[in-house]
Amino acid sequence: MAGRKIEIMDTTLRDGEQTSGVSFSVSEKLTIAKLLLEELKVDRIEIASARVSEGELQSVKKITSWAATTSFLENIEVLTFVDGGKSIEWMLEADAKVQNLLTKGSLNHLTHQLKKTPEQHFADIAANIALAEKHNIKTNVYLEDWSNGMRNSKDYVFKYLDFLATQKIERVLLPDTLGVLTPEETFKFITEVCEKYPKIHFDFHGHNDYDLGVANVMEAVKAGANGLHLTINGMGERAGNAPMASVIAVINDFLDGVKVSVNEKALNKVSKLVETFSGFRIPVNKPVVGANVFTQTAGIHADGDNKNNLYFNDLMPERFGRKRKYALGKTSGKANIQKNLQDLGLSLNDEDLKKVTQRIIELGDKKEVVSQEDLPYIISDVLDSDTIEKSVIVENYVLGHAKGMKPSATLQLIVEGVQYEAHAQGDGQFDAFMTALKKLYKTHGKIELPKLIDYAVRIPPGSHSDALCETIITWQRNKKEFITHGLDSDQTVSAIKATEKMLNII
C-alpha cells in the first residue's frame, strides 16, 4: 500500500441531501461546493441528480459556472440515469462534464425493477456512454445494489464488469446501497474485483445502516479500492453514509502509506456550516466534529493530562482546528477546575480551590452545566461569602405564584441561633420574600432594613450555559450605599442569596 493515493469523492450535495427533511438552496449548494473543493480539498464532489427539479438544475448551473472560472469543472459530478439520453440533455443544459451513471449491480434489481435481460441493460448502457462521449461528457458507472449482487448473483456482476472493461469509462462505483456489508465481506468482495480487473478504477460507496460504514471503508481501502464516497456529518438516506471526518482520521492514523488530499483542519468548519444549512444536527458525541468529543469530564482524566498527558490519544483537537476542554460538573474534581483556571490565567490556593470545587459539585448535582466563563463568578461568590461571618441564615423558604393570585412567600430565618418565620404577599416572588423579611425585622428586630435602590441580573459574559445567573443588588442605609451579589441557576434564589449577605453585613 506504500504511496497509494485514495481519491475522496464527497456526495453531501447529492446523496447527503437525501437525508429526510434536508434540502439545500441554490446559494447554499454553491457555498458548500466551494468549501469542499477549495478548503477541504476533496478530489471530487457529486452535487445533484439529473432531472429532479428546476431548482436542482439551477444549482448545478451555478456551480458549473463558478467551476468554469477555476480548474474544478471536471471534479464536479452528477448522478444520471439510463433513460434514452434525457439525462445527457439535462447535463448539457447544466454545463456539467462528468456523469455518474446509475445502473443495476445485482440481478435481483435488474430482473424485478427493470424487467430486462443483462444483454438488454448492457446495450442501453453502451448507448448512453457513447452519447456522453459524443458530447465530451466523461462517465463513471454506479453498480446499484452491488453488495447484494456479490452475495447473490456474482456471475452477473462479473459478466457486467467484463462488459464495462470494454467501455470508455473513468471509474466503476461500487455501492453498498442498503448498508448490509460486514467488514469481512467488504474486504473479500473488493479484493475479488480488484484482482480480477486491475486496470479498472474502483470507488467504494458505503452506507451506515449497521454503524459499520467507517469499518467497511477501512477494509475497502485495505483491499485495494482506489476511491471512497463520503458525506459531511455522515448525512444520507436512512442511517446515512460513511462520515467524512471519521474516515479521514482513520486513514491518516491507521493506514500507513495511504494518502488523501483532504485538509483535516477544515473538517470542523465545513461540518458546522453544513449543520447550519441542513438543520441536520451533529450528535454531541460524534467523533472528530461532535461538541463533546474533545471535552474531558472526569477529574481523573484531567489529573492524568497534567501528568504526562496520560489521557491523550492521536486524535488531538488541534489537528481539526479545535481545542481540548475540561468540563465543570459534579465529576470534574480539582484537576478539571485547575485546567480551566490556567486557561483564564487565574490561580487559587488549596483551601479556596476545595471550596470552589464543592460549589461546582453542588451545581452538578442539580444537573447544571457550568462553563469556563462562569468560573470567575463562582470564585467571586464563594470567596465573597467566606469573608462575611454568618449570624443570619435564610434557612428555608417557599415561594408561590399562581394565575389570578398575588405571589407569596413563607420565610424561615435563623438569627444568632433563634428561628423566626413569616408569610407575606407581594407584586412578585422576590417582592413577597422581602415583604416577609421586613415583617420579621420590624416585629422581632425592631430595625428597619436598608432600602433596595438597584437590582440587576446578568449571566456571566461569554457564558454559553444556563447554569448561572448573577444578581447584583445595591442597598442604601444611613445615606450610604453598598452592594451584594448572589449567584445561582435560579434568578430569584440568586437574589435571596444577595439579600442574605446584606442581612449579615448589617
DRENKOLVEX-72022 format. One record per residue (C-alpha): residue number from 1; residue in three letters; z negated, y negated, x. Coordinates in steps of 0.25 Angstrom, whole numbers, plus 5000, padded with zeros to 4 digits. Each point is the difference from the previous one (the first is absolute). Example, Ala and Ser with C-alpha at 12.3 -4.5 7.8 and 13.67 -1.06 7.14 Angstrom:
residues 2
     k     r     c3     c2     c1
     1   ALA   4969   5018   5049
     2   SER   5002   4986   5006
***
This chain:
residues 506
     k     r     c3     c2     c1
     1   MET   5000   5000   5000
     2   ALA   4999   4991   5012
     3   GLY   5007   4987   4998
     4   ARG   5004   5002   4985
     5   LYS   5003   4988   4992
     6   ILE   4997   5002   4985
     7   GLU   5007   4991   4990
     8   ILE   4991   4994   4990
     9   MET   5006   4997   4986
    10   ASP   4991   4992   4991
    11   THR   5003   5003   4985
    12   THR   4990   4991   4994
    13   LEU   5010   4992   4992
    14   ARG   5007   5012   4994
    15   ASP   4991   5012   4999
    16   GLY   4987   4992   5001
    17   GLU   5005   4991   4989
    18   GLN   5000   5013   4991
    19   THR   4985   4999   5000
    20   SER   4995   4999   4986
    21   GLY   4999   4985   4996
    22   VAL   5007   4994   5012
    23   SER   5012   4991   5000
    24   PHE   5003   4990   5011
    25   SER   5007   4987   4997
    26   VAL   5013   4996   5008
    27   SER   4992   4991   5009
    28   GLU   4989   5010   5002
    29   LYS   5010   5011   5005
    30   LEU   5007   4990   5009
    31   THR   4987   4996   5006
    32   ILE   4995   5014   5002
    33   ALA   5014   5004   5006
    34   LYS   4999   4989   5010
    35   LEU   4986   5004   5004
    36   LEU   5003   5015   5001
    37   LEU   5012   4998   5010
    38   GLU   4996   4987   5008
    39   GLU   4984   5002   5001
    40   LEU   4997   5015   4997
    41   LYS   5013   5003   5007
    42   VAL   5004   5013   4993
    43   ASP   5013   5006   5003
    44   ARG   5006   5000   4986
    45   ILE   4996   4996   4985
    46   GLU   5004   5006   4987
    47   ILE   5000   4988   4990
    48   ALA   5005   5005   4987
    49   SER   5007   5010   4991
    50   ALA   5015   4997   4996
    51   ARG   5003   4996   4985
    52   VAL   4986   4999   4996
    53   SER   4999   4986   4995
    54   GLU   5006   4986   5002
    55   GLY   4987   4996   5007
    56   GLU   5002   5011   5010
    57   LEU   5014   4995   5003
    58   GLN   4995   4986   5002
    59   SER   4989   5005   5009
    60   VAL   5010   5008   5009
    61   LYS   5010   4988   5000
    62   LYS   4989   4991   5005
    63   ILE   4995   5010   5011
    64   THR   5014   5003   5005
    65   SER   5004   4985   5000
    66   TRP   4988   4998   5009
    67   ALA   5003   5012   5009
    68   ALA   5014   4996   5002
    69   THR   4995   4988   5008
    70   THR   4992   5009   5008
    71   SER   5002   5014   5007
    72   PHE   4994   5008   4988
    73   LEU   5011   5002   4991
    74   GLU   5002   5015   5004
    75   ASN   4985   5002   4999
    76   ILE   4999   4998   4985
    77   GLU   5003   5012   4991
    78   VAL   5002   5002   4985
    79   LEU   4998   5013   4992
    80   THR   5013   5004   4994
    81   PHE   5005   5011   4990
    82   VAL   5011   5010   4999
    83   ASP   5006   4992   4989
    84   GLY   5015   4999   5002
    85   GLY   5000   4988   5008
    86   LYS   4991   4991   4991
    87   SER   4989   4999   5011
    88   ILE   5011   4996   5010
    89   GLU   5005   4989   4992
    90   TRP   4985   4995   4998
    91   MET   4998   5001   5015
    92   LEU   5013   4991   5002
    93   GLU   4995   4990   4991
    94   ALA   4987   4999   5007
    95   ASP   5006   5000   5014
    96   ALA   4992   5012   5004
    97   LYS   5005   5008   5012
    98   VAL   4992   5013   4999
    99   GLN   4998   5010   4989
   100   ASN   4989   5011   4998
   101   LEU   5008   5009   4991
   102   LEU   4991   5008   4991
   103   THR   5005   5015   4998
   104   LYS   4993   5013   4997
   105   GLY   4993   5007   5011
   106   SER   4995   5012   4991
   107   LEU   5009   5010   4992
   108   ASN   4990   4998   4989
   109   HIS   5003   4985   4998
   110   LEU   5015   5002   5002
   111   THR   5000   5011   4989
   112   HIS   4991   4994   4990
   113   GLN   5002   4985   5001
   114   LEU   5015   4999   5004
   115   LYS   5004   5014   4995
   116   LYS   5011   5001   5011
   117   THR   5003   5010   5011
   118   PRO   4997   4997   5014
   119   GLU   5015   4998   5003
   120   GLN   5002   4990   4989
   121   HIS   4988   4992   5005
   122   PHE   5005   5000   5014
   123   ALA   5014   4996   4996
   124   ASP   4994   4988   4992
   125   ILE   4991   4996   5012
   126   ALA   5012   5001   5010
   127   ALA   5008   4990   4991
   128   ASN   4988   4991   5000
   129   ILE   4999   5000   5015
   130   ALA   5015   4998   5002
   131   LEU   5000   4988   4990
   132   ALA   4988   4994   5007
   133   GLU   5007   5001   5014
   134   LYS   5012   4994   4994
   135   HIS   4992   4987   4997
   136   ASN   4992   5001   5013
   137   ILE   4987   5005   4994
   138   LYS   4992   5009   5008
   139   THR   4994   5012   4993
   140   ASN   4987   5008   5001
   141   VAL   4998   5011   4991
   142   TYR   4987   5004   4992
   143   LEU   4997   5014   4997
   144   GLU   4992   4998   4988
   145   ASP   4989   5011   4998
   146   TRP   5004   5006   5014
   147   SER   4986   5005   5001
   148   ASN   5001   5009   4988
   149   GLY   5014   5004   5005
   150   MET   4995   5005   5013
   151   ARG   4989   5008   4992
   152   ASN   5009   5006   4989
   153   SER   5015   4998   5004
   154   LYS   5001   4999   5015
   155   ASP   5014   5006   5000
   156   TYR   5005   4989   4991
   157   VAL   4993   4990   5010
   158   PHE   5007   5005   5012
   159   LYS   5013   5001   4993
   160   TYR   4999   4986   4996
   161   LEU   4996   4996   5014
   162   ASP   5012   5008   5005
   163   PHE   5008   4991   4991
   164   LEU   4994   4987   5004
   165   ALA   5002   5003   5015
   166   THR   5015   4998   4997
   167   GLN   4998   4987   4994
   168   LYS   5000   4986   5006
   169   ILE   4985   4996   4998
   170   GLU   4989   4994   5008
   171   ARG   4987   5007   4995
   172   VAL   4995   5011   4991
   173   LEU   4988   4996   4993
   174   LEU   4990   5012   4996
   175   PRO   4990   4996   4989
   176   ASP   4988   5008   4996
   177   THR   5003   4994   4986
   178   LEU   4989   5006   4993
   179   GLY   4990   4999   5011
   180   VAL   4998   5015   5000
   181   LEU   5001   5004   5015
   182   THR   4989   5005   5009
   183   PRO   4999   4995   5014
   184   GLU   5004   5015   5005
   185   GLU   5012   5000   4990
   186   THR   5004   4986   5005
   187   PHE   5000   5004   5015
   188   LYS   5008   5013   4996
   189   PHE   5011   4994   4992
   190   ILE   5002   4988   5009
   191   THR   5001   5009   5012
   192   GLU   5010   5009   4993
   193   VAL   5010   4989   4996
   194   CYS   4998   4993   5013
   195   GLU   5003   5013   5008
   196   LYS   5012   5004   4992
   197   TYR   5006   4986   4999
   198   PRO   4996   4993   5014
   199   LYS   5011   4989   4998
   200   ILE   4995   4995   4987
   201   HIS   4990   4989   4999
   202   PHE   4989   5004   4990
   203   ASP   4990   4991   4993
   204   PHE   4988   5005   4993
   205   HIS   4995   4993   4987
   206   GLY   4986   5005   4997
   207   HIS   4992   4998   4987
   208   ASN   4985   5001   4999
   209   ASP   4997   5008   4987
   210   TYR   4990   5009   5007
   211   ASP   4996   4989   5010
   212   LEU   5008   5007   5011
   213   GLY   5010   4989   5002
   214   VAL   4995   4996   5014
   215   ALA   4998   5014   5005
   216   ASN   5014   5004   4995
   217   VAL   5006   4989   5007
   218   MET   4993   5003   5013
   219   GLU   5005   5015   4999
   220   ALA   5014   4995   4997
   221   VAL   5000   4991   5013
   222   LYS   4995   5012   5008
   223   ALA   5011   5009   4994
   224   GLY   5011   4990   5005
   225   ALA   5002   4991   4988
   226   ASN   5008   4987   5005
   227   GLY   4995   4990   4990
   228   LEU   4989   4998   4989
   229   HIS   4999   4993   4987
   230   LEU   4987   4993   4997
   231   THR   4995   4989   4991
   232   ILE   4990   4989   5001
   233   ASN   4986   5004   4995
   234   GLY   5006   5013   4996
   235   MET   5007   4995   4988
   236   GLY   5009   5008   4992
   237   GLU   5001   5009   4988
   238   ARG   4988   5008   4995
   239   ALA   4991   5002   5012
   240   GLY   5009   4991   5009
   241   ASN   5008   5002   5013
   242   ALA   4995   5003   5014
   243   PRO   4993   4987   5004
   244   MET   5006   4991   5011
   245   ALA   4987   4996   5007
   246   SER   4993   5014   5001
   247   VAL   5013   5006   5005
   248   ILE   5002   4990   5010
   249   ALA   4986   5001   5005
   250   VAL   5001   5016   5001
   251   ILE   5014   4999   5007
   252   ASN   4994   4990   5010
   253   ASP   4987   5008   5003
   254   PHE   5004   5014   4998
   255   LEU   5014   5003   5003
   256   ASP   5002   4998   5015
   257   GLY   5014   4996   5004
   258   VAL   5004   4996   4986
   259   LYS   5004   4985   4999
   260   VAL   5001   4991   4988
   261   SER   5004   4985   4999
   262   VAL   4990   4996   4990
   263   ASN   4991   4988   5004
   264   GLU   4986   5005   4997
   265   LYS   4994   4986   5000
   266   ALA   5009   4996   4988
   267   LEU   4995   5012   4991
   268   ASN   4988   4994   4994
   269   LYS   5007   4987   4997
   270   VAL   5012   5006   4993
   271   SER   4991   5010   4993
   272   LYS   4992   4988   4994
   273   LEU   5013   4993   4996
   274   VAL   5005   5012   4993
   275   GLU   4987   5002   4993
   276   THR   5001   4985   4995
   277   PHE   5014   5001   4995
   278   SER   4999   5014   4994
   279   GLY   4986   4999   4993
   280   PHE   4998   5014   5006
   281   ARG   4986   5000   5006
   282   ILE   4997   5006   5013
   283   PRO   4988   5009   4999
   284   VAL   4989   4994   5009
   285   ASN   4999   5014   5007
   286   LYS   5015   5001   5003
   287   PRO   5002   5003   5015
   288   VAL   5004   4988   5009
   289   VAL   5002   4990   4989
   290   GLY   4988   5002   4990
   291   ALA   4990   4989   5000
   292   ASN   4988   5009   5004
   293   VAL   5007   5009   5011
   294   PHE   4995   4992   5012
   295   THR   4986   4997   4994
   296   GLN   4988   5007   5005
   297   THR   4989   5001   4990
   298   ALA   4990   5010   5006
   299   GLY   4990   4993   5009
   300   ILE   5001   5012   5010
   301   HIS   5015   4998   5002
   302   ALA   4998   4985   5003
   303   ASP   4989   5004   5010
   304   GLY   5010   5010   5006
   305   ASP   5010   4990   5002
   306   ASN   4990   4991   5007
   307   LYS   4998   5013   5009
   308   ASN   5014   5002   5007
   309   ASN   5008   4999   4987
   310   LEU   4995   5014   4995
   311   TYR   5007   4999   4987
   312   PHE   5013   4994   5004
   313   ASN   5013   5009   4999
   314   ASP   5014   4996   5004
   315   LEU   5003   4993   4986
   316   MET   4995   4987   5006
   317   PRO   5001   4989   4989
   318   GLU   5006   4990   5011
   319   ARG   5013   5009   5000
   320   PHE   5003   4996   4986
   321   GLY   4996   4986   5000
   322   ARG   4986   5002   4995
   323   LYS   4985   5000   5004
   324   ARG   4989   5009   4999
   325   LYS   4989   4996   4991
   326   TYR   4985   5005   4998
   327   ALA   4996   5000   4985
   328   LEU   4987   4995   4996
   329   GLY   4992   5008   4990
   330   LYS   4989   5010   4998
   331   THR   5006   5010   5010
   332   SER   5004   4989   5011
   333   GLY   4987   4999   5008
   334   LYS   4997   4991   5011
   335   ALA   5012   5003   5009
   336   ASN   5010   4996   4989
   337   ILE   4993   4987   4998
   338   GLN   4999   4997   5015
   339   LYS   5016   5003   5001
   340   ASN   5002   4989   4989
   341   LEU   4990   4991   5006
   342   GLN   5008   5001   5013
   343   ASP   5013   4996   4993
   344   LEU   4993   4988   4994
   345   GLY   4993   4996   5014
   346   LEU   4986   5002   4994
   347   SER   4988   5008   5006
   348   LEU   4987   5004   4994
   349   ASN   4987   5005   5006
   350   ASP   4996   5014   4996
   351   GLU   4990   4996   4990
   352   ASP   5009   4991   4992
   353   LEU   5012   5010   5001
   354   LYS   4991   5010   4993
   355   LYS   4997   4990   4989
   356   VAL   5015   4997   4998
   357   THR   5003   5015   5001
   358   GLN   4990   5002   4989
   359   ARG   5006   4989   4991
   360   ILE   5014   5006   5001
   361   ILE   4995   5014   4997
   362   GLU   4994   4994   4987
   363   LEU   5013   4994   4996
   364   GLY   5007   5013   5003
   365   ASP   4990   5007   4991
   366   LYS   5005   4991   4989
   367   LYS   5015   5005   5004
   368   GLU   5003   4986   5005
   369   VAL   5010   4999   5011
   370   VAL   4996   4990   5011
   371   SER   5011   4993   5008
   372   GLN   4999   4994   5014
   373   GLU   5001   4986   4995
   374   ASP   4987   5003   4991
   375   LEU   4992   5003   5013
   376   PRO   4996   4986   5004
   377   TYR   4995   4997   4986
   378   ILE   4991   5013   5000
   379   ILE   4994   4997   5013
   380   SER   4997   4986   4996
   381   ASP   4994   5005   4987
   382   VAL   4992   5010   5006
   383   LEU   4994   4992   5012
   384   ASP   4998   4988   4991
   385   SER   4992   5009   4990
   386   ASP   4991   5005   5012
   387   THR   4997   4985   5004
   388   ILE   4993   4998   4987
   389   GLU   4986   5006   4997
   390   LYS   5001   5007   4987
   391   SER   4988   4996   4991
   392   VAL   5009   5000   4987
   393   ILE   5008   5012   4996
   394   VAL   5009   5001   4989
   395   GLU   4996   5014   4996
   396   ASN   5009   5003   4988
   397   TYR   5008   4993   4990
   398   VAL   5009   5004   4988
   399   LEU   5012   4991   4997
   400   GLY   5006   5000   4986
   401   HIS   5014   4995   4995
   402   ALA   5005   5004   4986
   403   LYS   5011   4993   4992
   404   GLY   4995   4990   4990
   405   MET   4986   5000   5006
   406   LYS   4994   4991   5011
   407   PRO   4999   5007   5014
   408   SER   4986   5004   5003
   409   ALA   4991   5004   5012
   410   THR   4987   5008   5001
   411   LEU   4994   4997   5014
   412   GLN   4988   5007   5008
   413   LEU   4995   4992   5011
   414   ILE   4989   5003   5011
   415   VAL   4993   4988   5006
   416   GLU   4990   5004   5011
   417   GLY   4998   5013   4994
   418   VAL   4999   4996   4986
   419   GLN   5010   5004   4990
   420   TYR   5006   4991   4989
   421   GLU   5010   5002   4989
   422   ALA   5008   4990   4991
   423   HIS   5012   5001   4991
   424   ALA   5010   4988   4996
   425   GLN   5014   4997   4995
   426   GLY   5010   4991   5007
   427   ASP   5014   4995   5000
   428   GLY   5004   5011   5010
   429   GLN   4993   5012   5006
   430   PHE   4995   4992   5013
   431   ASP   4996   4988   4991
   432   ALA   4992   5010   4991
   433   PHE   4994   5005   5013
   434   MET   4996   4986   5005
   435   THR   4994   4997   4986
   436   ALA   4991   5012   5001
   437   LEU   4996   4996   5014
   438   LYS   4997   4986   4997
   439   LYS   4991   5005   4988
   440   LEU   4992   5009   5010
   441   TYR   4998   4989   5010
   442   LYS   4996   4990   4989
   443   THR   4990   5009   4994
   444   HIS   4994   5007   5012
   445   GLY   5003   4992   5012
   446   LYS   4999   4986   4994
   447   ILE   5011   4995   5008
   448   GLU   5014   4995   4998
   449   LEU   5011   5007   5006
   450   PRO   5011   4993   5009
   451   LYS   5012   4994   4992
   452   LEU   5013   5008   5002
   453   ILE   5010   4990   5004
   454   ASP   5012   5008   5005
   455   TYR   5004   5014   4998
   456   ALA   5012   5006   5008
   457   VAL   5006   5015   5000
   458   ARG   5010   5005   5010
   459   ILE   5005   5012   5007
   460   PRO   5000   5001   5015
   461   PRO   5013   4993   5005
   462   GLY   5010   5011   5004
   463   SER   4993   5011   4992
   464   HIS   5009   5010   4993
   465   SER   4989   5007   4994
   466   ASP   4992   4997   4987
   467   ALA   4987   5005   5006
   468   LEU   4993   4987   5002
   469   CYS   4999   4986   4994
   470   GLU   4991   4989   5006
   471   THR   4993   4990   4991
   472   ILE   4995   4987   5006
   473   ILE   4990   4992   4993
   474   THR   4996   4986   5003
   475   TRP   4986   4997   4995
   476   GLN   4992   4986   5000
   477   ARG   4985   4999   5000
   478   ASN   4993   4987   5003
   479   LYS   5013   4993   5003
   480   LYS   5003   5010   5011
   481   GLU   5012   5010   4999
   482   PHE   5000   5014   5006
   483   ILE   5010   5011   4998
   484   THR   4998   5015   4998
   485   HIS   5010   5011   5001
   486   GLY   5001   5014   4993
   487   LEU   5010   5011   5003
   488   ASP   5003   5011   4990
   489   SER   5012   5007   4994
   490   ASP   4996   4994   4986
   491   GLN   5001   4985   4999
   492   THR   4987   4999   4991
   493   VAL   4992   5009   5009
   494   SER   5004   4992   5012
   495   ALA   4995   4987   4993
   496   ILE   4987   5007   4997
   497   LYS   4998   5004   5015
   498   ALA   5003   4985   5004
   499   THR   4989   4996   4989
   500   GLU   4990   5010   5006
   501   LYS   5002   4993   5014
   502   MET   4997   4987   4993
   503   LEU   4987   5005   4994
   504   ASN   4995   5004   5013
   505   ILE   5004   4988   5007
   506   ILE   4992   4991   4990
***
